[in-house]
């Protein structure tokens, strides 16, 4: 039987496991990336493991999330990251160089390689044929130290692209169509593999838009073949030597096949407040718009920006609209400046921001109360913009730019043909904001600078056999990592300071949660379906760890968050009968005895509700390795123990 693309890369990197779907596999990781909001903790964890230099082929630390510098905190973080990267052998991408995924695609991505990143949109690298997966910071730290990265062997869903896009319908509309079909849970446990004649009609950045937003499907990752288009992209980056052709075997098997006819697609929008709440833009026409934000790792390539500039050229942004544009990288920004497109944007009234995440992570440009914001980003969860009641729609660059001119949500196919956008055969390559690490023989002399915002990894405890704790929080379905650990300008500066950031944990759902946890000395969280969806941020596990949370009992978990809970030494349990969720209340005292044996013997457990005199069944879907980790107190202690053997 032939192999699909995912199986080919996995089998070439397999360190443990037999590739049976759902069973745990260990992968050799070639490259890692971090961004500043998760990276400081990842490097603190790497230091705590005690390995002096990274063992990966390439590891890169990006500064892109927190660039406001509104206090000393993130300046402390940046200095720490810069100095620790120099010491341990990691490239450092300075603030101003661009968004991690855009820069990584341009300067580091290599078809057929494995990449994990402490950012859930790491699958952007699938656009260039990498097996690129978002992971917790601790997983990245372990991989930097040469350890395997473990995931359940994914199912592989093939998305067959037929035909070609019509003018002003774009790659963003393709992934929105897939999200409409599969939903935010449809990719869980799966790799989404793109194939078909439509693939050749898409450039690498367009493919990367699609794989980037595959994260919103809950997918392990998404991937495109590496073909002549990939070769041309690498050649334009002066990296043709990194090209390898990659394609599935003709008789490859897939778990499911979905077909998308590109020619039949129309402009789409993900409506508030979920990326899968997708409707045709034509049906939304006439909704007044307050703000339009163009950029983010989803839509900030040169191609995206040139299309936007073409639409804006010679026009003026509607008086009721604030339009911001953030180019994805210094390379894109420079090329826009060189070819005059930047002048067209500025002349039209766009507010051009630096090449960073910016509004996407709530770092500035929050909409007005109840405001309508059209964004080319990938997430529109409630409150992510920094305004709790904002109405955020996710759209293509064409829809965003055209609507910014009209003042209402507008279908860009009204424009007709934009005309050919000529892409240069050679990009302007200038890596002067990428700082190489010290040579191994000089690393000892590098001083790692730790300002007062840099606090150590929180204290962990091995799992105990007898758990008796109160329910300190009960939440519903689709709780995101933004609910658990908000982002935004007030909170982001404390990502390297877990005691401080814990004061914000779950406060969007229940402002009393941190104080209650402290008073009760921790407890158990109860959740509904898809608990922990969204980003890879391990602070959504580290803050509960610091507050003393011992277990989360949910109807189901999002993949990365569940792994992060285990990494932090918090036990994730699933209701055997989802209906038992209803019978639990805040303050109920829950008790589990014989925990350790039950975990080792298949993970079937009984939870007594002492407050109500009832009991219910739960299961721990954990590998032997994960059980061992919990018995050590989490991945950090487990890794130290293994390296001492
Ligand atoms: Fe940055 Fe937004 Fe992309 Fe996250 S999703 S990496 S915050 S641009």
Boltz pocket constraint, residues with backbone or C-beta under 6 A from the ligand:
constraints:
  - pocket:
      binder: B
      contacts: [[A, 64], [A, 65], [A, 99], [A, 100], [A, 101], [A, 119], [A, 121], [A, 296], [A, 297], [A, 298], [A, 356], [A, 357], [A, 360], [A, 361], [A, 377], [A, 378]]
      max_distance: 6.0
